Amino acid sequence: MANTKIEFLVKAPVKDELYLVGNIPALGEWNASKGVKLTYCAECGCYTASKLLPADTNVEFKVLAGKTWDAVEKGTWGEDVENHAFVAAKGTKVEVEVLNF
């Protein structure tokens, strides 16, 4: 199966380190210690990462403020939020906003 480049842009409260963790090997297979580190971009005000993911694959992920599930993203009132989901396709840019951790 061919891989395709996926760009992630995450708008979130500023933290020292943010990570993506998800359902496929390239995103750690839900193992927080294997999460993908995001880089803060002062120019765009977002955390970013680019990954090669298997094309036409259903991808789910969450954002962590550290390599632990104790720091998983939350909603406005501290509630759990649904997984972010998309199908990996050429040219995909995934943009999400995290309100709290």
Stockholm file with secondary structure:
# STOCKHOLM 1.0

chainA/1-101         MANTKIEFLVKAPVKDELYLVGNIPALGEWNASKGVKLTYCAECGCYTASKLLPADTNVEFKVLAGKTWDAVEKGTWGEDVENHAFVAAKGTKVEVEVLNF
#=GR chainA/1-101 SS CCEEEEEEEEECSCCSCCEEEESSGGGTTTCGGGCEECEEETTTTEEEEEEEEETTCEEEEEEESSSSGGGBCBCTTSCCCCCEEEECCTTCEEEEECCBC
#=GC SS_cons         CCEEEEEEEEECSCCSCCEEEESSGGGTTTCGGGCEECEEETTTTEEEEEEEEETTCEEEEEEESSSSGGGBCBCTTSCCCCCEEEECCTTCEEEEECCBC
//
